[in-house]
Amino acid sequence: MAQTSSAPFSVGIVNLPPVWTTVPTIAFVQGTPSTISIAAFASDPNGDALTITKNSAALPAGVTYDQANKRFVYDGVGGVGSTSGNVLTADDGKP
């Protein structure tokens, strides 16, 4: 007769970092107040909720970042301007 034994073990789920898809060039039409959501461009492989914050990059006049709604807001008044590089950071709050 075969003998069996067992040992306890656990499987840990590794937290993966948030992933950005390619964010297209965001452009506003001067004189036309509008918003552009960026929520669809960042996701978390583990399904964790993301906080997306603006870093220290200066935005063009009239443009603000609405962190609560994950969108850029243009007041329609600001003049011509541009920002390049990494403007936002996605964080799932886990190490």
mmCIF file as gemmi writes it, N, C-alpha and C atoms, coordinates in Angstrom:
data_model
loop_
_atom_site.group_PDB
_atom_site.id
_atom_site.type_symbol
_atom_site.label_atom_id
_atom_site.label_alt_id
_atom_site.label_comp_id
_atom_site.label_asym_id
_atom_site.label_entity_id
_atom_site.label_seq_id
_atom_site.pdbx_PDB_ins_code
_atom_site.Cartn_x
_atom_site.Cartn_y
_atom_site.Cartn_z
_atom_site.occupancy
_atom_site.B_iso_or_equiv
_atom_site.pdbx_formal_charge
_atom_site.auth_seq_id
_atom_site.auth_asym_id
_atom_site.pdbx_PDB_model_num
ATOM 1 N N . MET Axp A 1 ? 0.83 -1.165 0 1 0 ? 1 A 1
ATOM 2 C CA . MET Axp A 1 ? 0 0 0 1 0 ? 1 A 1
ATOM 3 C C . MET Axp A 1 ? 0.887 1.246 0 1 0 ? 1 A 1
ATOM 4 N N . ALA Axp A 2 ? 0.578 2.223 -0.85 1 0 ? 2 A 1
ATOM 5 C CA . ALA Axp A 2 ? 1.372 3.45 -0.968 1 0 ? 2 A 1
ATOM 6 C C . ALA Axp A 2 ? 1.077 4.387 0.189 1 0 ? 2 A 1
ATOM 7 N N . GLN Axp A 3 ? 2.098 5.054 0.62 1 0 ? 3 A 1
ATOM 8 C CA . GLN Axp A 3 ? 1.917 6.027 1.685 1 0 ? 3 A 1
ATOM 9 C C . GLN Axp A 3 ? 1.9 7.433 1.084 1 0 ? 3 A 1
ATOM 10 N N . THR Axp A 4 ? 1.12 8.309 1.666 1 0 ? 4 A 1
ATOM 11 C CA . THR Axp A 4 ? 1.06 9.696 1.205 1 0 ? 4 A 1
ATOM 12 C C . THR Axp A 4 ? 1.344 10.621 2.381 1 0 ? 4 A 1
ATOM 13 N N . SER Axp A 5 ? 1.771 11.787 2.05 1 0 ? 5 A 1
ATOM 14 C CA . SER Axp A 5 ? 1.961 12.815 3.068 1 0 ? 5 A 1
ATOM 15 C C . SER Axp A 5 ? 1.57 14.152 2.45 1 0 ? 5 A 1
ATOM 16 N N . SER Axp A 6 ? 1.383 15.127 3.289 1 0 ? 6 A 1
ATOM 17 C CA . SER Axp A 6 ? 1.011 16.446 2.768 1 0 ? 6 A 1
ATOM 18 C C . SER Axp A 6 ? 1.785 17.518 3.514 1 0 ? 6 A 1
ATOM 19 N N . ALA Axp A 7 ? 1.88 18.65 2.899 1 0 ? 7 A 1
ATOM 20 C CA . ALA Axp A 7 ? 2.567 19.791 3.507 1 0 ? 7 A 1
ATOM 21 C C . ALA Axp A 7 ? 1.766 21.044 3.171 1 0 ? 7 A 1
ATOM 22 N N . PRO Axp A 8 ? 1.606 21.946 4.113 1 0 ? 8 A 1
ATOM 23 C CA . PRO Axp A 8 ? 0.878 23.18 3.825 1 0 ? 8 A 1
ATOM 24 C C . PRO Axp A 8 ? 1.693 24.095 2.91 1 0 ? 8 A 1
ATOM 25 N N . PHE Axp A 9 ? 1.015 24.826 2.071 1 0 ? 9 A 1
ATOM 26 C CA . PHE Axp A 9 ? 1.67 25.812 1.211 1 0 ? 9 A 1
ATOM 27 C C . PHE Axp A 9 ? 0.667 26.904 0.884 1 0 ? 9 A 1
ATOM 28 N N . SER Axp A 10 ? 1.169 27.997 0.42 1 0 ? 10 A 1
ATOM 29 C CA . SER Axp A 10 ? 0.288 29.086 -0.001 1 0 ? 10 A 1
ATOM 30 C C . SER Axp A 10 ? 0.795 29.638 -1.323 1 0 ? 10 A 1
ATOM 31 N N . VAL Axp A 11 ? -0.11 30.203 -2.056 1 0 ? 11 A 1
ATOM 32 C CA . VAL Axp A 11 ? 0.227 30.804 -3.337 1 0 ? 11 A 1
ATOM 33 C C . VAL Axp A 11 ? -0.028 32.298 -3.216 1 0 ? 11 A 1
ATOM 34 N N . GLY Axp A 12 ? 0.989 33.077 -3.427 1 0 ? 12 A 1
ATOM 35 C CA . GLY Axp A 12 ? 0.834 34.53 -3.354 1 0 ? 12 A 1
ATOM 36 C C . GLY Axp A 12 ? 0.615 35.107 -4.745 1 0 ? 12 A 1
ATOM 37 N N . ILE Axp A 13 ? -0.232 36.099 -4.813 1 0 ? 13 A 1
ATOM 38 C CA . ILE Axp A 13 ? -0.474 36.776 -6.081 1 0 ? 13 A 1
ATOM 39 C C . ILE Axp A 13 ? 0.474 37.966 -6.158 1 0 ? 13 A 1
ATOM 40 N N . VAL Axp A 14 ? 1.251 38.02 -7.208 1 0 ? 14 A 1
ATOM 41 C CA . VAL Axp A 14 ? 2.212 39.097 -7.393 1 0 ? 14 A 1
ATOM 42 C C . VAL Axp A 14 ? 1.477 40.328 -7.923 1 0 ? 14 A 1
ATOM 43 N N . ASN Axp A 15 ? 1.731 41.461 -7.288 1 0 ? 15 A 1
ATOM 44 C CA . ASN Axp A 15 ? 1.136 42.698 -7.774 1 0 ? 15 A 1
ATOM 45 C C . ASN Axp A 15 ? 1.906 43.192 -8.984 1 0 ? 15 A 1
ATOM 46 N N . LEU Axp A 16 ? 1.201 43.41 -10.068 1 0 ? 16 A 1
ATOM 47 C CA . LEU Axp A 16 ? 1.808 43.932 -11.29 1 0 ? 16 A 1
ATOM 48 C C . LEU Axp A 16 ? 1.56 45.435 -11.36 1 0 ? 16 A 1
ATOM 49 N N . PRO Axp A 17 ? 2.476 46.187 -11.948 1 0 ? 17 A 1
ATOM 50 C CA . PRO Axp A 17 ? 2.303 47.635 -12.02 1 0 ? 17 A 1
ATOM 51 C C . PRO Axp A 17 ? 1.235 48.022 -13.048 1 0 ? 17 A 1
ATOM 52 N N . PRO Axp A 18 ? 0.684 49.222 -12.903 1 0 ? 18 A 1
ATOM 53 C CA . PRO Axp A 18 ? -0.272 49.717 -13.897 1 0 ? 18 A 1
ATOM 54 C C . PRO Axp A 18 ? 0.375 49.783 -15.283 1 0 ? 18 A 1
ATOM 55 N N . VAL Axp A 19 ? -0.465 49.711 -16.291 1 0 ? 19 A 1
ATOM 56 C CA . VAL Axp A 19 ? -0.008 49.716 -17.684 1 0 ? 19 A 1
ATOM 57 C C . VAL Axp A 19 ? -0.688 50.856 -18.427 1 0 ? 19 A 1
ATOM 58 N N . TRP Axp A 20 ? 0.097 51.603 -19.185 1 0 ? 20 A 1
ATOM 59 C CA . TRP Axp A 20 ? -0.448 52.661 -20.037 1 0 ? 20 A 1
ATOM 60 C C . TRP Axp A 20 ? -0.501 52.162 -21.475 1 0 ? 20 A 1
ATOM 61 N N . THR Axp A 21 ? -1.586 52.425 -22.159 1 0 ? 21 A 1
ATOM 62 C CA . THR Axp A 21 ? -1.626 52.209 -23.6 1 0 ? 21 A 1
ATOM 63 C C . THR Axp A 21 ? -1.151 53.516 -24.228 1 0 ? 21 A 1
ATOM 64 N N . THR Axp A 22 ? -0.949 53.516 -25.508 1 0 ? 22 A 1
ATOM 65 C CA . THR Axp A 22 ? -0.485 54.726 -26.178 1 0 ? 22 A 1
ATOM 66 C C . THR Axp A 22 ? -1.538 55.825 -26.06 1 0 ? 22 A 1
ATOM 67 N N . VAL Axp A 23 ? -1.149 56.921 -25.46 1 0 ? 23 A 1
ATOM 68 C CA . VAL Axp A 23 ? -2.051 58.066 -25.315 1 0 ? 23 A 1
ATOM 69 C C . VAL Axp A 23 ? -1.861 58.938 -26.55 1 0 ? 23 A 1
ATOM 70 N N . PRO Axp A 24 ? -2.939 59.202 -27.286 1 0 ? 24 A 1
ATOM 71 C CA . PRO Axp A 24 ? -2.801 60.036 -28.477 1 0 ? 24 A 1
ATOM 72 C C . PRO Axp A 24 ? -2.487 61.482 -28.081 1 0 ? 24 A 1
ATOM 73 N N . THR Axp A 25 ? -2.058 62.268 -29.037 1 0 ? 25 A 1
ATOM 74 C CA . THR Axp A 25 ? -1.845 63.689 -28.794 1 0 ? 25 A 1
ATOM 75 C C . THR Axp A 25 ? -3.182 64.306 -28.398 1 0 ? 25 A 1
ATOM 76 N N . ILE Axp A 26 ? -3.171 65.009 -27.291 1 0 ? 26 A 1
ATOM 77 C CA . ILE Axp A 26 ? -4.391 65.657 -26.813 1 0 ? 26 A 1
ATOM 78 C C . ILE Axp A 26 ? -4.359 67.103 -27.278 1 0 ? 26 A 1
ATOM 79 N N . ALA Axp A 27 ? -5.391 67.533 -27.975 1 0 ? 27 A 1
ATOM 80 C CA . ALA Axp A 27 ? -5.447 68.902 -28.492 1 0 ? 27 A 1
ATOM 81 C C . ALA Axp A 27 ? -6.813 69.504 -28.195 1 0 ? 27 A 1
ATOM 82 N N . PHE Axp A 28 ? -6.799 70.779 -27.862 1 0 ? 28 A 1
ATOM 83 C CA . PHE Axp A 28 ? -8.029 71.522 -27.624 1 0 ? 28 A 1
ATOM 84 C C . PHE Axp A 28 ? -8.148 72.622 -28.666 1 0 ? 28 A 1
ATOM 85 N N . VAL Axp A 29 ? -9.376 73.042 -28.949 1 0 ? 29 A 1
ATOM 86 C CA . VAL Axp A 29 ? -9.635 74.115 -29.895 1 0 ? 29 A 1
ATOM 87 C C . VAL Axp A 29 ? -9.837 75.4 -29.1 1 0 ? 29 A 1
ATOM 88 N N . GLN Axp A 30 ? -8.983 76.393 -29.367 1 0 ? 30 A 1
ATOM 89 C CA . GLN Axp A 30 ? -9.079 77.644 -28.638 1 0 ? 30 A 1
ATOM 90 C C . GLN Axp A 30 ? -10.472 78.247 -28.814 1 0 ? 30 A 1
ATOM 91 N N . GLY Axp A 31 ? -11.05 78.685 -27.688 1 0 ? 31 A 1
ATOM 92 C CA . GLY Axp A 31 ? -12.387 79.268 -27.707 1 0 ? 31 A 1
ATOM 93 C C . GLY Axp A 31 ? -13.499 78.266 -27.45 1 0 ? 31 A 1
ATOM 94 N N . THR Axp A 32 ? -13.146 76.981 -27.361 1 0 ? 32 A 1
ATOM 95 C CA . THR Axp A 32 ? -14.143 75.935 -27.148 1 0 ? 32 A 1
ATOM 96 C C . THR Axp A 32 ? -13.841 75.185 -25.854 1 0 ? 32 A 1
ATOM 97 N N . PRO Axp A 33 ? -14.555 75.497 -24.754 1 0 ? 33 A 1
ATOM 98 C CA . PRO Axp A 33 ? -14.334 74.756 -23.512 1 0 ? 33 A 1
ATOM 99 C C . PRO Axp A 33 ? -14.619 73.263 -23.734 1 0 ? 33 A 1
ATOM 100 N N . SER Axp A 34 ? -13.761 72.401 -23.207 1 0 ? 34 A 1
ATOM 101 C CA . SER Axp A 34 ? -13.969 70.969 -23.404 1 0 ? 34 A 1
ATOM 102 C C . SER Axp A 34 ? -13.168 70.157 -22.388 1 0 ? 34 A 1
ATOM 103 N N . THR Axp A 35 ? -13.463 68.866 -22.358 1 0 ? 35 A 1
ATOM 104 C CA . THR Axp A 35 ? -12.751 67.934 -21.481 1 0 ? 35 A 1
ATOM 105 C C . THR Axp A 35 ? -12.328 66.712 -22.299 1 0 ? 35 A 1
ATOM 106 N N . ILE Axp A 36 ? -11.24 66.103 -21.874 1 0 ? 36 A 1
ATOM 107 C CA . ILE Axp A 36 ? -10.775 64.866 -22.497 1 0 ? 36 A 1
ATOM 108 C C . ILE Axp A 36 ? -10.42 63.893 -21.375 1 0 ? 36 A 1
ATOM 109 N N . SER Axp A 37 ? -11.11 62.762 -21.343 1 0 ? 37 A 1
ATOM 110 C CA . SER Axp A 37 ? -10.852 61.737 -20.332 1 0 ? 37 A 1
ATOM 111 C C . SER Axp A 37 ? -9.623 60.927 -20.719 1 0 ? 37 A 1
ATOM 112 N N . ILE Axp A 38 ? -8.812 60.605 -19.734 1 0 ? 38 A 1
ATOM 113 C CA . ILE Axp A 38 ? -7.65 59.751 -19.971 1 0 ? 38 A 1
ATOM 114 C C . ILE Axp A 38 ? -7.79 58.414 -19.242 1 0 ? 38 A 1
ATOM 115 N N . ALA Axp A 39 ? -8.93 58.195 -18.604 1 0 ? 39 A 1
ATOM 116 C CA . ALA Axp A 39 ? -9.15 56.986 -17.807 1 0 ? 39 A 1
ATOM 117 C C . ALA Axp A 39 ? -8.955 55.697 -18.609 1 0 ? 39 A 1
ATOM 118 N N . ALA Axp A 40 ? -9.305 55.713 -19.876 1 0 ? 40 A 1
ATOM 119 C CA . ALA Axp A 40 ? -9.228 54.499 -20.692 1 0 ? 40 A 1
ATOM 120 C C . ALA Axp A 40 ? -7.794 54.13 -21.083 1 0 ? 40 A 1
ATOM 121 N N . PHE Axp A 41 ? -6.837 55.024 -20.837 1 0 ? 41 A 1
ATOM 122 C CA . PHE Axp A 41 ? -5.464 54.777 -21.277 1 0 ? 41 A 1
ATOM 123 C C . PHE Axp A 41 ? -4.589 54.116 -20.226 1 0 ? 41 A 1
ATOM 124 N N . ALA Axp A 42 ? -5.103 53.951 -19.008 1 0 ? 42 A 1
ATOM 125 C CA . ALA Axp A 42 ? -4.336 53.285 -17.95 1 0 ? 42 A 1
ATOM 126 C C . ALA Axp A 42 ? -5.196 52.174 -17.35 1 0 ? 42 A 1
ATOM 127 N N . SER Axp A 43 ? -4.565 51.035 -17.088 1 0 ? 43 A 1
ATOM 128 C CA . SER Axp A 43 ? -5.288 49.92 -16.477 1 0 ? 43 A 1
ATOM 129 C C . SER Axp A 43 ? -4.344 49.182 -15.532 1 0 ? 43 A 1
ATOM 130 N N . ASP Axp A 44 ? -4.913 48.333 -14.713 1 0 ? 44 A 1
ATOM 131 C CA . ASP Axp A 44 ? -4.12 47.552 -13.777 1 0 ? 44 A 1
ATOM 132 C C . ASP Axp A 44 ? -4.349 46.073 -14.059 1 0 ? 44 A 1
ATOM 133 N N . PRO Axp A 45 ? -3.277 45.312 -14.353 1 0 ? 45 A 1
ATOM 134 C CA . PRO Axp A 45 ? -3.417 43.89 -14.667 1 0 ? 45 A 1
ATOM 135 C C . PRO Axp A 45 ? -4.081 43.076 -13.558 1 0 ? 45 A 1
ATOM 136 N N . ASN Axp A 46 ? -3.97 43.548 -12.296 1 0 ? 46 A 1
ATOM 137 C CA . ASN Axp A 46 ? -4.59 42.847 -11.18 1 0 ? 46 A 1
ATOM 138 C C . ASN Axp A 46 ? -6.007 43.332 -10.91 1 0 ? 46 A 1
ATOM 139 N N . GLY Axp A 47 ? -6.475 44.318 -11.674 1 0 ? 47 A 1
ATOM 140 C CA . GLY Axp A 47 ? -7.819 44.838 -11.471 1 0 ? 47 A 1
ATOM 141 C C . GLY Axp A 47 ? -7.933 45.831 -10.325 1 0 ? 47 A 1
ATOM 142 N N . ASP Axp A 48 ? -6.791 46.293 -9.804 1 0 ? 48 A 1
ATOM 143 C CA . ASP Axp A 48 ? -6.815 47.269 -8.711 1 0 ? 48 A 1
ATOM 144 C C . ASP Axp A 48 ? -7.264 48.634 -9.227 1 0 ? 48 A 1
ATOM 145 N N . ALA Axp A 49 ? -7.915 49.387 -8.352 1 0 ? 49 A 1
ATOM 146 C CA . ALA Axp A 49 ? -8.311 50.748 -8.697 1 0 ? 49 A 1
ATOM 147 C C . ALA Axp A 49 ? -7.05 51.603 -8.823 1 0 ? 49 A 1
ATOM 148 N N . LEU Axp A 50 ? -7.059 52.522 -9.768 1 0 ? 50 A 1
ATOM 149 C CA . LEU Axp A 50 ? -5.898 53.375 -9.999 1 0 ? 50 A 1
ATOM 150 C C . LEU Axp A 50 ? -6.151 54.814 -9.56 1 0 ? 50 A 1
ATOM 151 N N . THR Axp A 51 ? -5.097 55.424 -9.052 1 0 ? 51 A 1
ATOM 152 C CA . THR Axp A 51 ? -5.078 56.857 -8.836 1 0 ? 51 A 1
ATOM 153 C C . THR Axp A 51 ? -4.142 57.41 -9.895 1 0 ? 51 A 1
ATOM 154 N N . ILE Axp A 52 ? -4.624 58.369 -10.665 1 0 ? 52 A 1
ATOM 155 C CA . ILE Axp A 52 ? -3.797 58.957 -11.715 1 0 ? 52 A 1
ATOM 156 C C . ILE Axp A 52 ? -3.567 60.415 -11.347 1 0 ? 52 A 1
ATOM 157 N N . THR Axp A 53 ? -2.312 60.747 -11.093 1 0 ? 53 A 1
ATOM 158 C CA . THR Axp A 53 ? -1.967 62.096 -10.654 1 0 ? 53 A 1
ATOM 159 C C . THR Axp A 53 ? -1.1 62.806 -11.69 1 0 ? 53 A 1
ATOM 160 N N . LYS Axp A 54 ? -1.189 64.121 -11.687 1 0 ? 54 A 1
ATOM 161 C CA . LYS Axp A 54 ? -0.344 64.94 -12.561 1 0 ? 54 A 1
ATOM 162 C C . LYS Axp A 54 ? 0.978 65.158 -11.847 1 0 ? 54 A 1
ATOM 163 N N . ASN Axp A 55 ? 2.069 65.033 -12.59 1 0 ? 55 A 1
ATOM 164 C CA . ASN Axp A 55 ? 3.366 65.31 -11.988 1 0 ? 55 A 1
ATOM 165 C C . ASN Axp A 55 ? 3.644 66.809 -12.064 1 0 ? 55 A 1
ATOM 166 N N . SER Axp A 56 ? 4.861 67.211 -11.935 1 0 ? 56 A 1
ATOM 167 C CA . SER Axp A 56 ? 5.19 68.636 -11.865 1 0 ? 56 A 1
ATOM 168 C C . SER Axp A 56 ? 5.194 69.36 -13.204 1 0 ? 56 A 1
ATOM 169 N N . ALA Axp A 57 ? 4.919 68.665 -14.291 1 0 ? 57 A 1
ATOM 170 C CA . ALA Axp A 57 ? 4.915 69.316 -15.605 1 0 ? 57 A 1
ATOM 171 C C . ALA Axp A 57 ? 3.872 70.422 -15.658 1 0 ? 57 A 1
ATOM 172 N N . ALA Axp A 58 ? 4.251 71.555 -16.209 1 0 ? 58 A 1
ATOM 173 C CA . ALA Axp A 58 ? 3.322 72.675 -16.356 1 0 ? 58 A 1
ATOM 174 C C . ALA Axp A 58 ? 2.391 72.403 -17.539 1 0 ? 58 A 1
ATOM 175 N N . LEU Axp A 59 ? 1.117 72.678 -17.363 1 0 ? 59 A 1
ATOM 176 C CA . LEU Axp A 59 ? 0.138 72.529 -18.44 1 0 ? 59 A 1
ATOM 177 C C . LEU Axp A 59 ? -0.036 73.875 -19.136 1 0 ? 59 A 1
ATOM 178 N N . PRO Axp A 60 ? -0.487 73.843 -20.39 1 0 ? 60 A 1
ATOM 179 C CA . PRO Axp A 60 ? -0.736 75.109 -21.089 1 0 ? 60 A 1
ATOM 180 C C . PRO Axp A 60 ? -1.79 75.951 -20.36 1 0 ? 60 A 1
ATOM 181 N N . ALA Axp A 61 ? -1.745 77.247 -20.578 1 0 ? 61 A 1
ATOM 182 C CA . ALA Axp A 61 ? -2.712 78.157 -19.959 1 0 ? 61 A 1
ATOM 183 C C . ALA Axp A 61 ? -4.138 77.706 -20.283 1 0 ? 61 A 1
ATOM 184 N N . GLY Axp A 62 ? -4.99 77.696 -19.274 1 0 ? 62 A 1
ATOM 185 C CA . GLY Axp A 62 ? -6.388 77.317 -19.459 1 0 ? 62 A 1
ATOM 186 C C . GLY Axp A 62 ? -6.675 75.834 -19.322 1 0 ? 62 A 1
ATOM 187 N N . VAL Axp A 63 ? -5.623 75.004 -19.203 1 0 ? 63 A 1
ATOM 188 C CA . VAL Axp A 63 ? -5.801 73.554 -19.078 1 0 ? 63 A 1
ATOM 189 C C . VAL Axp A 63 ? -5.48 73.139 -17.634 1 0 ? 63 A 1
ATOM 190 N N . THR Axp A 64 ? -6.368 72.354 -17.047 1 0 ? 64 A 1
ATOM 191 C CA . THR Axp A 64 ? -6.149 71.8 -15.722 1 0 ? 64 A 1
ATOM 192 C C . THR Axp A 64 ? -6.37 70.294 -15.775 1 0 ? 64 A 1
ATOM 193 N N . TYR Axp A 65 ? -5.88 69.611 -14.757 1 0 ? 65 A 1
ATOM 194 C CA . TYR Axp A 65 ? -6.124 68.175 -14.661 1 0 ? 65 A 1
ATOM 195 C C . TYR Axp A 65 ? -7.079 67.936 -13.508 1 0 ? 65 A 1
ATOM 196 N N . ASP Axp A 66 ? -8.189 67.275 -13.788 1 0 ? 66 A 1
ATOM 197 C CA . ASP Axp A 66 ? -9.215 66.918 -12.801 1 0 ? 66 A 1
ATOM 198 C C . ASP Axp A 66 ? -8.928 65.487 -12.356 1 0 ? 66 A 1
ATOM 199 N N . GLN Axp A 67 ? -8.192 65.347 -11.239 1 0 ? 67 A 1
ATOM 200 C CA . GLN Axp A 67 ? -7.766 64.021 -10.782 1 0 ? 67 A 1
ATOM 201 C C . GLN Axp A 67 ? -8.951 63.128 -10.417 1 0 ? 67 A 1
ATOM 202 N N . ALA Axp A 68 ? -9.972 63.686 -9.793 1 0 ? 68 A 1
ATOM 203 C CA . ALA Axp A 68 ? -11.117 62.883 -9.356 1 0 ? 68 A 1
ATOM 204 C C . ALA Axp A 68 ? -11.815 62.197 -10.529 1 0 ? 68 A 1
ATOM 205 N N . ASN Axp A 69 ? -11.843 62.865 -11.667 1 0 ? 69 A 1
ATOM 206 C CA . ASN Axp A 69 ? -12.534 62.317 -12.845 1 0 ? 69 A 1
ATOM 207 C C . ASN Axp A 69 ? -11.584 61.856 -13.937 1 0 ? 69 A 1
ATOM 208 N N . LYS Axp A 70 ? -10.283 61.9 -13.655 1 0 ? 70 A 1
ATOM 209 C CA . LYS Axp A 70 ? -9.25 61.435 -14.597 1 0 ? 70 A 1
ATOM 210 C C . LYS Axp A 70 ? -9.418 62.059 -15.981 1 0 ? 70 A 1
ATOM 211 N N . ARG Axp A 71 ? -9.394 63.392 -16.004 1 0 ? 71 A 1
ATOM 212 C CA . ARG Axp A 71 ? -9.575 64.073 -17.288 1 0 ? 71 A 1
ATOM 213 C C . ARG Axp A 71 ? -8.874 65.428 -17.281 1 0 ? 71 A 1
ATOM 214 N N . PHE Axp A 72 ? -8.547 65.88 -18.482 1 0 ? 72 A 1
ATOM 215 C CA . PHE Axp A 72 ? -8.039 67.226 -18.672 1 0 ? 72 A 1
ATOM 216 C C . PHE Axp A 72 ? -9.225 68.119 -19.003 1 0 ? 72 A 1
ATOM 217 N N . VAL Axp A 73 ? -9.19 69.336 -18.466 1 0 ? 73 A 1
ATOM 218 C CA . VAL Axp A 73 ? -10.273 70.297 -18.673 1 0 ? 73 A 1
ATOM 219 C C . VAL Axp A 73 ? -9.667 71.56 -19.273 1 0 ? 73 A 1
ATOM 220 N N . TYR Axp A 74 ? -10.275 72.023 -20.371 1 0 ? 74 A 1
ATOM 221 C CA . TYR Axp A 74 ? -9.84 73.261 -21.013 1 0 ? 74 A 1
ATOM 222 C C . TYR Axp A 74 ? -10.948 74.29 -20.853 1 0 ? 74 A 1
ATOM 223 N N . ASP Axp A 75 ? -10.576 75.479 -20.372 1 0 ? 75 A 1
ATOM 224 C CA . ASP Axp A 75 ? -11.582 76.518 -20.115 1 0 ? 75 A 1
ATOM 225 C C . ASP Axp A 75 ? -12.019 77.279 -21.361 1 0 ? 75 A 1
ATOM 226 N N . GLY Axp A 76 ? -11.37 77.039 -22.479 1 0 ? 76 A 1
ATOM 227 C CA . GLY Axp A 76 ? -11.738 77.714 -23.723 1 0 ? 76 A 1
ATOM 228 C C . GLY Axp A 76 ? -11.09 79.071 -23.883 1 0 ? 76 A 1
ATOM 229 N N . VAL Axp A 77 ? -10.405 79.553 -22.852 1 0 ? 77 A 1
ATOM 230 C CA . VAL Axp A 77 ? -9.837 80.894 -22.881 1 0 ? 77 A 1
ATOM 231 C C . VAL Axp A 77 ? -8.319 80.866 -23.083 1 0 ? 77 A 1
ATOM 232 N N . GLY Axp A 78 ? -7.67 79.875 -22.514 1 0 ? 78 A 1
ATOM 233 C CA . GLY Axp A 78 ? -6.209 79.814 -22.569 1 0 ? 78 A 1
ATOM 234 C C . GLY Axp A 78 ? -5.682 79.843 -23.991 1 0 ? 78 A 1
ATOM 235 N N . GLY Axp A 79 ? -4.477 80.411 -24.137 1 0 ? 79 A 1
ATOM 236 C CA . GLY Axp A 79 ? -3.854 80.538 -25.448 1 0 ? 79 A 1
ATOM 237 C C . GLY Axp A 79 ? -3.124 79.283 -25.881 1 0 ? 79 A 1
ATOM 238 N N . VAL Axp A 80 ? -2.388 79.42 -26.966 1 0 ? 80 A 1
ATOM 239 C CA . VAL Axp A 80 ? -1.653 78.308 -27.545 1 0 ? 80 A 1
ATOM 240 C C . VAL Axp A 80 ? -0.518 77.898 -26.607 1 0 ? 80 A 1
ATOM 241 N N . GLY Axp A 81 ? -0.352 76.602 -26.424 1 0 ? 81 A 1
ATOM 242 C CA . GLY Axp A 81 ? 0.719 76.095 -25.575 1 0 ? 81 A 1
ATOM 243 C C . GLY Axp A 81 ? 0.834 74.593 -25.736 1 0 ? 81 A 1
ATOM 244 N N . SER Axp A 82 ? 1.903 74.034 -25.22 1 0 ? 82 A 1
ATOM 245 C CA . SER Axp A 82 ? 2.064 72.583 -25.305 1 0 ? 82 A 1
ATOM 246 C C . SER Axp A 82 ? 2.853 72.083 -24.106 1 0 ? 82 A 1
ATOM 247 N N . THR Axp A 83 ? 2.698 70.804 -23.846 1 0 ? 83 A 1
ATOM 248 C CA . THR Axp A 83 ? 3.431 70.104 -22.8 1 0 ? 83 A 1
ATOM 249 C C . THR Axp A 83 ? 3.838 68.762 -23.382 1 0 ? 83 A 1
ATOM 250 N N . SER Axp A 84 ? 5.034 68.334 -23.104 1 0 ? 84 A 1
ATOM 251 C CA . SER Axp A 84 ? 5.451 67.032 -23.613 1 0 ? 84 A 1
ATOM 252 C C . SER Axp A 84 ? 6.087 66.227 -22.493 1 0 ? 84 A 1
ATOM 253 N N . GLY Axp A 85 ? 6.282 64.957 -22.754 1 0 ? 85 A 1
ATOM 254 C CA . GLY Axp A 85 ? 6.881 64.081 -21.762 1 0 ? 85 A 1
ATOM 255 C C . GLY Axp A 85 ? 5.826 63.42 -20.893 1 0 ? 85 A 1
ATOM 256 N N . ASN Axp A 86 ? 6.267 62.871 -19.778 1 0 ? 86 A 1
ATOM 257 C CA . ASN Axp A 86 ? 5.36 62.173 -18.866 1 0 ? 86 A 1
ATOM 258 C C . ASN Axp A 86 ? 4.695 63.18 -17.938 1 0 ? 86 A 1
ATOM 259 N N . VAL Axp A 87 ? 3.418 63.383 -18.159 1 0 ? 87 A 1
ATOM 260 C CA . VAL Axp A 87 ? 2.658 64.369 -17.4 1 0 ? 87 A 1
ATOM 261 C C . VAL Axp A 87 ? 1.899 63.703 -16.263 1 0 ? 87 A 1
ATOM 262 N N . LEU Axp A 88 ? 1.514 62.431 -16.424 1 0 ? 88 A 1
ATOM 263 C CA . LEU Axp A 88 ? 0.696 61.728 -15.449 1 0 ? 88 A 1
ATOM 264 C C . LEU Axp A 88 ? 1.408 60.477 -14.915 1 0 ? 88 A 1
ATOM 265 N N . THR Axp A 89 ? 1.016 60.089 -13.707 1 0 ? 89 A 1
ATOM 266 C CA . THR Axp A 89 ? 1.517 58.857 -13.101 1 0 ? 89 A 1
ATOM 267 C C . THR Axp A 89 ? 0.337 58.04 -12.607 1 0 ? 89 A 1
ATOM 268 N N . ALA Axp A 90 ? 0.301 56.753 -12.956 1 0 ? 90 A 1
ATOM 269 C CA . ALA Axp A 90 ? -0.75 55.846 -12.482 1 0 ? 90 A 1
ATOM 270 C C . ALA Axp A 90 ? -0.195 55.024 -11.325 1 0 ? 90 A 1
ATOM 271 N N . ASP Axp A 91 ? -0.987 54.882 -10.265 1 0 ? 91 A 1
ATOM 272 C CA . ASP Axp A 91 ? -0.555 54.162 -9.081 1 0 ? 91 A 1
ATOM 273 C C . ASP Axp A 91 ? -1.707 53.301 -8.556 1 0 ? 91 A 1
ATOM 274 N N . ASP Axp A 92 ? -1.42 52.033 -8.272 1 0 ? 92 A 1
ATOM 275 C CA . ASP Axp A 92 ? -2.461 51.152 -7.723 1 0 ? 92 A 1
ATOM 276 C C . ASP Axp A 92 ? -2.399 51.087 -6.199 1 0 ? 92 A 1
ATOM 277 N N . GLY Axp A 93 ? -1.494 51.854 -5.598 1 0 ? 93 A 1
ATOM 278 C CA . GLY Axp A 93 ? -1.413 51.917 -4.144 1 0 ? 93 A 1
ATOM 279 C C . GLY Axp A 93 ? -0.776 50.704 -3.49 1 0 ? 93 A 1
ATOM 280 N N . LYS Axp A 94 ? -0.188 49.838 -4.283 1 0 ? 94 A 1
ATOM 281 C CA . LYS Axp A 94 ? 0.426 48.622 -3.73 1 0 ? 94 A 1
ATOM 282 C C . LYS Axp A 94 ? 1.899 48.571 -4.121 1 0 ? 94 A 1
ATOM 283 N N . PRO Axp A 95 ? 2.714 47.972 -3.255 1 0 ? 95 A 1
ATOM 284 C CA . PRO Axp A 95 ? 4.162 47.881 -3.577 1 0 ? 95 A 1
ATOM 285 C C . PRO Axp A 95 ? 4.437 46.909 -4.704 1 0 ? 95 A 1
